[in-house]
Amino acid sequence: MNLENQRVVIIGGSTGIGLATAQEAVLQGARVIIAGRSLDKLKKAKATINSELLEIRQMDNQSEDSIKAFFQEIGQFEHLFTPGASYVLGPITATTDVAESCFKAKFWPQYFAAKYAVPHISQNGSIVLMSGAASQRPIPGAASYAACNGAIESLGKALAVELAPVRVNVVSPGTIRTEKERTEAYEAYQGMCLLKRVGSVEEVAHAVIYLMTNRYTTGSTLFPDGGYVLS
């Protein structure tokens, strides 16, 4: 159960969890395409991984037309992972733009990625969507964010039924240490999860690779969150 000689597509793979997943997939011998909006970040990711197995493509994951064209260009592949998202949190009293930002930047991009991947993905392949642990344990002042993550997890189950035998799963991480320095958030999270620490991008990438390679797992949501949803 590995990715050797398989083709993996990661939308949002130039930084963070996406980049860590790309690195692990390349180590396993996969041919990896990472896509994102920033060409500079994509070039840095290419330099970081430094492998002929990695290909970069510029694409706007908030544009349905851009997503459609991307999949038409890349052709057949085995696995899709969709971690890329940028959004704003706000309470129920926030403006409509704030309330809709998570759905526009996180839900619909993954929905359309799955939609336009379908004609090109192997019947033995998989799709891994990404939500967040707030779907199960919401934080104050982020109602639409919690709802968006819950919607992604429901989407994963629905697509597992609709697209079988293609496997569809969701990874739902807690707070993860990335390039962004968020000392206050990290310290708060340590007190809210069972393992009393913030996770690493490599730990989430390990979960994603499992969902790609375990051929008997579908319709599941995996929580690499240090026990946040249980504490």
C-alpha positions as CSV (number, residue, x, y, z in Angstrom):
1,M,0.0,0.0,0.0
2,N,2.1,2.9,-1.3
3,L,2.0,5.5,-4.1
4,E,4.8,4.2,-6.3
5,N,4.3,5.1,-10.0
6,Q,0.9,6.7,-9.2
7,R,-0.1,10.2,-10.1
8,V,-1.2,12.5,-7.3
9,V,-2.8,15.9,-7.6
10,I,-2.7,18.4,-4.7
11,I,-4.6,21.7,-5.0
12,G,-3.0,24.0,-2.5
13,G,0.2,22.1,-2.4
14,S,2.7,24.9,-2.3
15,T,2.8,25.4,1.5
16,G,1.7,23.8,4.8
17,I,-0.1,20.5,4.8
18,G,-0.3,20.3,1.1
19,L,3.4,20.7,0.7
20,A,4.2,18.1,3.4
21,T,1.8,15.7,1.6
22,A,3.5,16.3,-1.7
23,Q,6.9,15.7,-0.1
24,E,5.8,12.3,1.3
25,A,4.1,11.3,-1.9
26,V,7.3,12.0,-3.9
27,L,9.3,10.0,-1.3
28,Q,7.0,7.1,-2.0
29,G,7.7,7.3,-5.7
30,A,4.5,9.1,-6.9
31,R,4.4,11.6,-9.7
32,V,2.9,14.7,-8.0
33,I,1.2,17.8,-9.5
34,I,0.8,20.7,-7.1
35,A,-1.5,23.6,-8.1
36,G,-2.1,27.0,-6.6
37,R,-2.6,30.7,-7.3
38,S,0.8,32.0,-6.4
39,L,3.5,31.1,-9.0
40,D,6.2,32.3,-6.5
41,K,5.1,29.9,-3.8
42,L,4.8,27.1,-6.4
43,K,8.4,27.7,-7.5
44,K,9.6,27.7,-3.9
45,A,7.8,24.4,-3.3
46,K,9.5,23.0,-6.4
47,A,12.9,24.1,-5.1
48,T,12.1,22.6,-1.7
49,I,11.1,19.2,-2.9
50,N,13.7,19.3,-5.7
51,S,12.5,16.2,-7.6
52,E,11.8,15.4,-11.2
53,L,8.6,13.6,-9.9
54,L,7.1,17.0,-9.0
55,E,5.2,19.3,-11.4
56,I,3.7,22.7,-10.6
57,R,0.7,24.3,-12.2
58,Q,-0.8,27.8,-11.6
59,M,-4.6,27.6,-11.0
60,D,-7.2,29.7,-9.2
61,N,-9.2,27.3,-7.0
62,Q,-11.9,29.9,-6.4
63,S,-12.7,29.9,-10.2
64,E,-14.9,27.1,-11.5
65,D,-13.6,27.7,-15.0
66,S,-10.0,27.6,-13.9
67,I,-10.6,24.3,-12.0
68,K,-12.3,22.8,-15.0
69,A,-9.5,23.8,-17.4
70,F,-6.9,22.5,-15.0
71,F,-8.3,19.0,-14.9
72,Q,-8.8,18.9,-18.7
73,E,-5.2,19.8,-19.1
74,I,-3.6,17.3,-16.7
75,G,-5.4,14.2,-17.9
76,Q,-5.6,10.9,-16.0
77,F,-4.5,10.5,-12.4
78,E,-5.0,8.3,-9.3
79,H,-5.4,10.6,-6.2
80,L,-6.7,14.1,-5.4
81,F,-6.1,16.1,-2.3
82,T,-7.7,19.5,-1.8
83,P,-6.2,21.4,1.2
84,G,-6.0,24.9,-0.2
85,A,-8.2,27.6,1.4
86,S,-8.1,31.1,2.7
87,Y,-11.0,32.6,4.7
88,V,-12.2,35.0,7.4
89,L,-13.8,33.9,10.7
90,G,-16.7,35.9,12.3
91,P,-19.7,35.5,14.6
92,I,-23.3,35.1,13.4
93,T,-23.6,38.9,13.5
94,A,-20.7,39.3,11.0
95,T,-21.2,40.7,7.5
96,T,-22.4,38.5,4.7
97,D,-19.0,38.6,3.1
98,V,-17.4,37.2,6.2
99,A,-20.1,34.6,6.7
100,E,-19.7,33.4,3.1
101,S,-15.9,33.5,2.9
102,C,-15.4,29.9,4.2
103,F,-17.8,28.4,1.8
104,K,-16.4,30.4,-1.1
105,A,-12.8,29.6,-0.3
106,K,-13.1,26.1,1.2
107,F,-16.3,24.3,0.4
108,W,-17.0,25.3,-3.2
109,P,-13.4,24.9,-4.4
110,Q,-13.4,21.3,-3.1
111,Y,-16.8,20.6,-4.5
112,F,-15.8,21.8,-8.0
113,A,-12.5,20.0,-7.8
114,A,-14.2,16.7,-7.1
115,K,-16.8,17.4,-9.9
116,Y,-14.2,18.1,-12.6
117,A,-11.8,15.4,-11.4
118,V,-14.4,12.6,-12.0
119,P,-13.8,12.1,-15.7
120,H,-10.0,11.8,-15.1
121,I,-9.6,9.9,-11.9
122,S,-8.8,6.2,-11.9
123,Q,-11.5,3.8,-10.7
124,N,-8.9,2.5,-8.2
125,G,-8.1,6.0,-7.0
126,S,-9.2,8.3,-4.2
127,I,-10.2,11.8,-3.3
128,V,-9.3,13.3,0.1
129,L,-11.1,16.5,1.1
130,M,-10.1,18.6,4.0
131,S,-12.4,20.0,6.7
132,G,-11.4,21.0,10.3
133,A,-12.1,19.8,13.8
134,A,-14.4,22.7,14.4
135,S,-17.0,20.7,12.6
136,Q,-17.3,18.6,15.7
137,R,-16.3,21.1,18.4
138,P,-17.1,24.6,17.2
139,I,-15.2,27.6,18.6
140,P,-17.0,30.8,19.7
141,G,-17.5,33.4,17.0
142,A,-17.1,31.2,14.0
143,A,-20.6,29.7,13.2
144,S,-20.2,29.7,9.4
145,Y,-16.7,28.2,9.7
146,A,-18.0,25.3,11.8
147,A,-21.0,24.8,9.4
148,C,-18.6,24.8,6.4
149,N,-16.4,22.1,7.8
150,G,-19.5,20.0,8.7
151,A,-20.7,20.5,5.1
152,I,-17.4,19.2,3.7
153,E,-17.6,16.1,5.9
154,S,-21.1,15.4,4.7
155,L,-20.0,16.0,1.1
156,G,-17.3,13.4,1.6
157,K,-19.8,10.8,2.6
158,A,-22.2,11.7,-0.2
159,L,-19.4,11.4,-2.8
160,A,-18.2,8.1,-1.4
161,V,-21.6,6.7,-2.2
162,E,-22.0,8.5,-5.6
163,L,-18.5,7.9,-7.0
164,A,-17.8,4.3,-5.7
165,P,-15.5,2.4,-6.4
166,V,-13.5,5.7,-6.3
167,R,-12.9,6.2,-2.6
168,V,-13.7,9.5,-1.0
169,N,-12.6,10.5,2.5
170,V,-12.0,13.6,4.6
171,V,-9.1,14.6,6.8
172,S,-10.2,17.0,9.6
173,P,-7.1,18.4,11.5
174,G,-7.0,20.4,14.6
175,T,-4.7,23.4,15.0
176,I,-1.4,22.6,13.1
177,R,1.9,24.4,13.3
178,T,2.7,26.0,9.9
179,E,4.9,28.8,8.6
180,K,2.5,31.4,10.1
181,E,3.4,32.3,13.7
182,R,0.3,32.1,15.8
183,T,1.7,31.8,19.3
184,E,-1.5,32.7,21.2
185,A,-3.6,30.2,19.1
186,Y,-1.0,27.5,19.6
187,E,-0.8,28.0,23.4
188,A,-4.6,28.0,23.7
189,Y,-4.9,24.8,21.6
190,Q,-2.4,22.9,23.8
191,G,-4.8,23.4,26.7
192,M,-7.8,22.1,24.7
193,C,-6.6,18.8,23.3
194,L,-5.7,15.5,25.0
195,L,-2.1,15.4,23.8
196,K,-1.4,18.9,25.1
197,R,0.5,20.0,21.9
198,V,0.0,21.4,18.5
199,G,0.3,19.0,15.6
200,S,2.7,19.1,12.7
201,V,2.1,19.3,9.0
202,E,3.9,16.0,8.6
203,E,1.4,14.3,11.0
204,V,-1.5,15.4,8.9
205,A,0.3,14.4,5.7
206,H,0.7,10.9,7.2
207,A,-3.1,10.8,7.7
208,V,-3.7,11.9,4.1
209,I,-1.3,9.3,2.6
210,Y,-3.1,6.6,4.7
211,L,-6.5,7.7,3.2
212,M,-4.9,7.5,-0.3
213,T,-3.3,4.2,0.1
214,N,-5.7,2.1,2.2
215,R,-7.9,0.5,-0.4
216,Y,-10.7,-0.4,2.1
217,T,-11.4,3.0,3.6
218,T,-14.1,5.2,2.1
219,G,-16.7,7.6,3.4
220,S,-14.6,8.2,6.6
221,T,-13.4,11.4,8.3
222,L,-10.1,11.1,10.0
223,F,-9.2,13.5,12.9
224,P,-5.5,14.2,13.4
225,D,-6.3,16.6,16.1
226,G,-4.5,15.4,19.3
227,G,-7.8,14.5,20.8
228,Y,-9.4,18.0,20.5
229,V,-12.9,16.7,19.7
230,L,-12.8,14.4,22.8
231,S,-11.5,16.8,25.4
